[in-house]
Amino acid sequence: MTTTPLPVLEFLRRHIAGLPTDGADCGFRYPTAISRTLGIELVAIEAGCATVELKVDAEVHGNQQGTVHGGLITELADAAIGTAHSTLVRTGESFTTIELRTVFLRPVWRDTLRATARAVHTGRTLTHYACEVTRADGKPVATASSIVTTLRGERSHGR
């Protein structure tokens, strides 16, 4: 079967719009395995910016205190950041997170969380991201900052 190469941004716009992506290849796996497992949905995409959502419930995603686990909130932010960065890499390039920091602002028990990530500084190799995770009512739950490095040439193979 022959695949049609598509830029990541175009591929993801088609995905959000519900248009067929069969036979198209953007060079990355979408949706990712972790997003499928957790139920993370991509809801908006632009170059260097992505928004994802997840319905959470402490009965399923809880920690010892009975609130939604911070690791899950961090994963949601990381999914938004990685998706945002994937729109900036070129064919033959890959990327990896080299730093991720989350600041938790309020607990969550049951809600729909939305993480919006945007590139705040893009260099040749390093890109800095800011991400805000909010509840359905728009109140912030957490903020995340991240540094992502773009891998080129031999460093990008097998990633």
Backbone torsions as a table, in degrees:
resi	resn	phi	psi	omega
1	MET	NA	130.2	179.9
2	THR	-87.0	137.0	177.3
3	THR	-107.5	149.5	177.6
4	THR	-100.8	120.7	178.9
5	PRO	-71.5	135.1	177.2
6	LEU	-129.9	142.9	171.6
7	PRO	-59.7	146.6	-177.6
8	VAL	-54.1	-46.1	-177.7
9	LEU	-59.2	-44.1	178.7
10	GLU	-65.6	-43.0	178.8
11	PHE	-58.2	-47.4	-177.9
12	LEU	-70.3	-34.3	174.9
13	ARG	-62.9	-41.1	176.4
14	ARG	-63.4	-42.0	179.3
15	HIS	-58.9	-48.2	-179.2
16	ILE	-63.2	-39.6	-178.1
17	ALA	-75.0	-6.9	-178.7
18	GLY	77.6	16.2	178.2
19	LEU	-81.3	150.8	-178.6
20	PRO	-64.1	138.7	174.7
21	THR	-119.3	9.3	178.0
22	ASP	-58.0	131.8	179.3
23	GLY	82.6	-3.5	178.0
24	ALA	-99.5	146.6	179.5
25	ASP	-135.2	126.6	178.8
26	CYS	-106.7	0.8	179.4
27	GLY	93.3	-10.7	177.6
28	PHE	-126.4	164.5	179.2
29	ARG	-92.8	114.9	177.3
30	TYR	-131.3	139.6	-15.2
31	PRO	-65.1	157.1	-178.9
32	THR	-70.3	159.7	179.2
33	ALA	-60.0	-42.0	-178.8
34	ILE	-67.8	-36.7	177.4
35	SER	-65.3	-40.9	176.9
36	ARG	-64.2	-44.0	-178.7
37	THR	-61.8	-44.7	-176.1
38	LEU	-86.1	-20.1	-177.9
39	GLY	89.4	24.1	179.0
40	ILE	-74.4	129.8	-179.0
41	GLU	-113.2	132.9	173.2
42	LEU	-80.4	125.2	-176.8
43	VAL	-117.8	-18.6	177.8
44	ALA	-154.3	146.1	-178.1
45	ILE	-149.3	137.0	171.3
46	GLU	-145.5	171.3	178.1
47	ALA	-61.8	119.6	178.5
48	GLY	74.9	12.3	-178.6
49	CYS	-146.2	135.8	178.5
50	ALA	-146.8	147.0	175.5
51	THR	-126.2	129.5	178.0
52	VAL	-126.1	156.5	179.4
53	GLU	-131.3	155.4	177.8
54	LEU	-152.0	129.9	172.4
55	LYS	-81.4	125.5	-177.2
56	VAL	-121.3	151.0	178.7
57	ASP	-149.3	124.5	-178.4
58	ALA	-59.6	-22.0	176.4
59	GLU	-66.5	-25.0	180.0
60	VAL	-108.2	-39.1	-172.0
61	HIS	-112.4	25.1	-170.8
62	GLY	-84.5	160.7	174.2
63	ASN	-106.4	-169.4	-177.9
64	GLN	-63.6	-28.0	-177.8
65	GLN	-85.4	-7.4	179.3
66	GLY	89.7	11.8	174.9
67	THR	-108.6	168.8	178.1
68	VAL	-61.6	133.0	-176.2
69	HIS	-62.5	134.4	179.1
70	GLY	-61.7	-30.2	177.8
71	GLY	-63.5	-35.3	177.8
72	LEU	-69.2	-40.8	177.8
73	ILE	-63.4	-40.6	177.4
74	THR	-64.9	-41.0	177.5
75	GLU	-60.8	-40.6	178.4
76	LEU	-61.4	-44.6	177.2
77	ALA	-63.0	-43.3	-179.8
78	ASP	-63.1	-37.8	177.6
79	ALA	-62.9	-42.1	178.7
80	ALA	-65.8	-43.8	-178.8
81	ILE	-64.4	-47.5	179.4
82	GLY	-61.9	-40.0	178.6
83	THR	-66.6	-42.5	177.5
84	ALA	-59.0	-44.5	-177.4
85	HIS	-68.7	-33.0	-179.0
86	SER	-60.2	-24.3	178.9
87	THR	-75.9	-12.3	-176.8
88	LEU	-101.0	-16.4	-177.1
89	VAL	-83.0	153.2	-179.2
90	ARG	-98.3	168.7	176.6
91	THR	-55.1	132.5	179.7
92	GLY	87.6	-4.7	177.2
93	GLU	-102.2	159.6	174.0
94	SER	-139.5	-172.5	-178.1
95	PHE	-158.3	163.5	174.9
96	THR	-152.1	148.9	176.6
97	THR	-77.7	133.3	176.0
98	ILE	-111.0	-13.7	174.6
99	GLU	-154.2	139.3	177.1
100	LEU	-146.3	123.5	-178.7
101	ARG	-129.0	130.2	179.3
102	THR	-119.3	136.2	174.7
103	VAL	-116.4	121.9	-177.7
104	PHE	-92.4	133.5	-173.5
105	LEU	-109.6	-33.5	178.7
106	ARG	-158.3	152.2	-179.6
107	PRO	-75.1	159.8	177.3
108	VAL	-132.7	139.2	176.0
109	TRP	-111.9	-49.9	-180.0
110	ARG	-152.9	120.5	-175.2
111	ASP	-172.3	178.0	167.9
112	THR	-107.3	119.1	179.6
113	LEU	-96.5	143.1	179.4
114	ARG	-126.4	125.2	177.2
115	ALA	-112.6	124.4	178.1
116	THR	-118.9	119.4	-179.0
117	ALA	-112.2	142.9	176.0
118	ARG	-143.9	144.5	175.3
119	ALA	-71.6	128.2	178.1
120	VAL	-104.4	-19.6	174.1
121	HIS	-154.4	126.2	-179.9
122	THR	-118.6	117.0	175.6
123	GLY	-106.5	-172.6	-179.5
124	ARG	-64.9	-37.8	-176.8
125	THR	-119.3	-39.8	-176.0
126	LEU	-105.4	137.5	175.5
127	THR	-126.7	131.4	178.9
128	HIS	-99.1	136.7	-178.1
129	TYR	-123.7	148.6	169.1
130	ALA	-120.2	140.3	-179.3
131	CYS	-139.0	135.0	174.7
132	GLU	-116.4	132.0	175.7
133	VAL	-107.2	124.4	-177.1
134	THR	-124.1	158.8	172.4
135	ARG	-81.5	175.9	179.3
136	ALA	-61.9	-28.9	179.2
137	ASP	-82.7	3.2	177.5
138	GLY	89.7	-7.3	179.9
139	LYS	-73.6	138.4	-178.5
140	PRO	-71.2	140.0	177.0
141	VAL	-104.3	-38.9	-177.2
142	ALA	-160.7	158.2	168.9
143	THR	-123.1	149.8	177.7
144	ALA	-134.8	146.7	171.9
145	SER	-127.4	148.9	-175.0
146	SER	-149.8	152.1	170.6
147	ILE	-120.6	127.3	-178.8
148	VAL	-119.1	135.9	177.6
149	THR	-107.1	136.6	176.6
150	THR	-89.0	130.8	-179.1
151	LEU	-102.8	134.2	-178.5
152	ARG	-127.8	159.4	175.6
153	GLY	60.2	-138.2	-177.2
154	GLU	-56.7	-34.4	-178.1
155	ARG	-65.5	-23.5	-176.2
156	SER	-89.1	-11.8	-176.8
157	HIS	-68.7	134.2	177.4
158	GLY	75.9	12.9	-179.7
159	ARG	-106.7	NA	NA
